[in-house]
């Protein structure tokens, strides 16, 4: 891990911030935490070009979870960036992207798995580590099982869609130190697989660590404003 | 008994109530199953606008969906029967096939690297694997009501009912894919609804495993029209065979070929 490129953690507004949690996630590893309503989660791509697969659950009712489809319905775009409200399967806001150094992120290509890897690359990949295994192992710590895995977010992963519908994971747009900042609109359980994929360019074929930082406004007792999507 | 007799008898007694109930038999309406199914079919049904159905079907069955009047939208979920933790994965479906759009030859892929269904006929070409179904909250905001039995039912509410009847719970439902209402993706990522191909469009899905099929027929979540629109959907199931070596769909791409290999292997069916 290079130390010079690590930026200080900030939230996007010029208010004093308190760091609640600041953890490095090793290459290929899983991570989870509850981010309380009004807190901010910063995902830092420490070395650049690292895909960070992410699922969100209502911390009080995990049957309410991230929905890529509802997020697309609300935003009208397959690209996730500043302003995108990350929606639940009940079409309620879970988190909002409030700052983004990278420009865009993916939410249509899902997570790698042992099984899908056999289709994408060949059966020689069967014994390799994949994101679904990370999600299952880390999710189990919170009582989540296979039924609870749905299409996810892929921070820093670049998935363009061409005019004829052709899509694919291509070289990343990220660079060392880039950050995406999310504001929690509810108490959210965040589940992350720091993608171990080595068969496509989502990690530049070389998984690297990322940093997860939870902050809140110093002295804040009131949560952030609700979104215009209405009450939860 | 004649109609007049029923009216005179009313429903004040058990025998009269029974006679009244039994007198309804044979009533034919627009949206209902045909029983017994017509010769050569396993199932034949017209799903109401805002209705749903749930079927358990054998491997090899061919499911024909017809947009009879031009405003149907079939939100579809597939599970392997008796193994419902293997289910449709929309992300794998588009990622593995390197394409965001469902077309003739497309596979609907499970989360276990296997094929649930192959799209073996398509006269519509307007489908969607990205935007999912509407929710009660969204339809409430757009139309004033999203309840399953209201005037503008949400796809998720209908699929939850269909799922419950198969012993499946909200946690079991990923986003569905949708037929007869498409979206395209612009270069900047924005989603553009394509509308309908018109009345009579048909798709045929060949089921590659024993399948629990959940289907909701309701407005697409990105339908740009201010009012809720939907019309009945025809569902006809005929027996058939799964895709096998030599079939034109067996190895159209390396990825689909491997998906068929995985599906044909031990225990999948």
HADDOCK unambig.tbl for C-alpha pairs under 7 A between the chains (distance, minus, plus):
assign (segid A and resid 63 and name CA) (segid B and resid 170 and name CA) 6.66 0.50 0.50
assign (segid A and resid 63 and name CA) (segid B and resid 171 and name CA) 5.52 0.50 0.50
assign (segid A and resid 69 and name CA) (segid B and resid 130 and name CA) 5.95 0.50 0.50
assign (segid A and resid 69 and name CA) (segid B and resid 131 and name CA) 4.43 0.50 0.50
assign (segid A and resid 69 and name CA) (segid B and resid 132 and name CA) 5.02 0.50 0.50
assign (segid A and resid 69 and name CA) (segid B and resid 175 and name CA) 6.57 0.50 0.50
assign (segid A and resid 70 and name CA) (segid B and resid 131 and name CA) 6.82 0.50 0.50
assign (segid A and resid 72 and name CA) (segid B and resid 131 and name CA) 6.07 0.50 0.50
assign (segid A and resid 73 and name CA) (segid B and resid 131 and name CA) 6.06 0.50 0.50
assign (segid A and resid 73 and name CA) (segid B and resid 221 and name CA) 6.95 0.50 0.50
assign (segid A and resid 73 and name CA) (segid B and resid 222 and name CA) 6.68 0.50 0.50
assign (segid A and resid 76 and name CA) (segid B and resid 190 and name CA) 5.52 0.50 0.50
assign (segid A and resid 76 and name CA) (segid B and resid 191 and name CA) 5.46 0.50 0.50
assign (segid A and resid 77 and name CA) (segid B and resid 189 and name CA) 4.96 0.50 0.50
assign (segid A and resid 77 and name CA) (segid B and resid 190 and name CA) 4.00 0.50 0.50
assign (segid A and resid 77 and name CA) (segid B and resid 191 and name CA) 5.51 0.50 0.50
assign (segid A and resid 78 and name CA) (segid B and resid 189 and name CA) 5.02 0.50 0.50
assign (segid A and resid 78 and name CA) (segid B and resid 190 and name CA) 6.33 0.50 0.50
assign (segid A and resid 79 and name CA) (segid B and resid 189 and name CA) 5.58 0.50 0.50
assign (segid A and resid 90 and name CA) (segid B and resid 135 and name CA) 6.06 0.50 0.50
assign (segid A and resid 90 and name CA) (segid B and resid 137 and name CA) 6.68 0.50 0.50
assign (segid A and resid 91 and name CA) (segid B and resid 135 and name CA) 6.45 0.50 0.50
assign (segid A and resid 91 and name CA) (segid B and resid 137 and name CA) 6.06 0.50 0.50
assign (segid A and resid 91 and name CA) (segid B and resid 138 and name CA) 6.50 0.50 0.50
assign (segid A and resid 108 and name CA) (segid B and resid 91 and name CA) 5.68 0.50 0.50
assign (segid A and resid 109 and name CA) (segid B and resid 91 and name CA) 4.94 0.50 0.50
assign (segid A and resid 109 and name CA) (segid B and resid 92 and name CA) 6.78 0.50 0.50
assign (segid A and resid 109 and name CA) (segid B and resid 95 and name CA) 5.43 0.50 0.50
assign (segid A and resid 110 and name CA) (segid B and resid 91 and name CA) 4.94 0.50 0.50
assign (segid A and resid 110 and name CA) (segid B and resid 92 and name CA) 6.63 0.50 0.50
assign (segid A and resid 115 and name CA) (segid B and resid 112 and name CA) 5.17 0.50 0.50
assign (segid A and resid 115 and name CA) (segid B and resid 113 and name CA) 4.59 0.50 0.50
assign (segid A and resid 116 and name CA) (segid B and resid 92 and name CA) 6.92 0.50 0.50
assign (segid A and resid 116 and name CA) (segid B and resid 112 and name CA) 6.73 0.50 0.50
assign (segid A and resid 116 and name CA) (segid B and resid 113 and name CA) 4.78 0.50 0.50
assign (segid A and resid 119 and name CA) (segid B and resid 96 and name CA) 6.69 0.50 0.50
assign (segid A and resid 119 and name CA) (segid B and resid 113 and name CA) 6.40 0.50 0.50
assign (segid A and resid 119 and name CA) (segid B and resid 255 and name CA) 4.92 0.50 0.50
assign (segid A and resid 119 and name CA) (segid B and resid 258 and name CA) 5.54 0.50 0.50
assign (segid A and resid 119 and name CA) (segid B and resid 259 and name CA) 6.01 0.50 0.50
assign (segid A and resid 120 and name CA) (segid B and resid 96 and name CA) 5.72 0.50 0.50
assign (segid A and resid 120 and name CA) (segid B and resid 255 and name CA) 5.91 0.50 0.50
assign (segid A and resid 147 and name CA) (segid B and resid 85 and name CA) 6.33 0.50 0.50
assign (segid A and resid 147 and name CA) (segid B and resid 171 and name CA) 5.75 0.50 0.50
assign (segid A and resid 147 and name CA) (segid B and resid 172 and name CA) 5.37 0.50 0.50
assign (segid A and resid 148 and name CA) (segid B and resid 171 and name CA) 5.82 0.50 0.50
assign (segid A and resid 150 and name CA) (segid B and resid 174 and name CA) 5.94 0.50 0.50
assign (segid A and resid 151 and name CA) (segid B and resid 91 and name CA) 6.02 0.50 0.50
assign (segid A and resid 161 and name CA) (segid B and resid 185 and name CA) 6.68 0.50 0.50
assign (segid A and resid 161 and name CA) (segid B and resid 187 and name CA) 6.75 0.50 0.50
assign (segid A and resid 162 and name CA) (segid B and resid 187 and name CA) 6.54 0.50 0.50
assign (segid A and resid 163 and name CA) (segid B and resid 186 and name CA) 6.87 0.50 0.50
assign (segid A and resid 165 and name CA) (segid B and resid 99 and name CA) 5.03 0.50 0.50
assign (segid A and resid 165 and name CA) (segid B and resid 100 and name CA) 4.91 0.50 0.50
assign (segid A and resid 165 and name CA) (segid B and resid 101 and name CA) 5.66 0.50 0.50
assign (segid A and resid 166 and name CA) (segid B and resid 98 and name CA) 5.57 0.50 0.50
assign (segid A and resid 166 and name CA) (segid B and resid 99 and name CA) 4.26 0.50 0.50
assign (segid A and resid 166 and name CA) (segid B and resid 100 and name CA) 6.35 0.50 0.50
assign (segid A and resid 167 and name CA) (segid B and resid 98 and name CA) 5.10 0.50 0.50
assign (segid A and resid 167 and name CA) (segid B and resid 99 and name CA) 5.13 0.50 0.50
assign (segid A and resid 167 and name CA) (segid B and resid 100 and name CA) 6.35 0.50 0.50
assign (segid A and resid 168 and name CA) (segid B and resid 95 and name CA) 6.55 0.50 0.50
assign (segid A and resid 168 and name CA) (segid B and resid 98 and name CA) 5.70 0.50 0.50
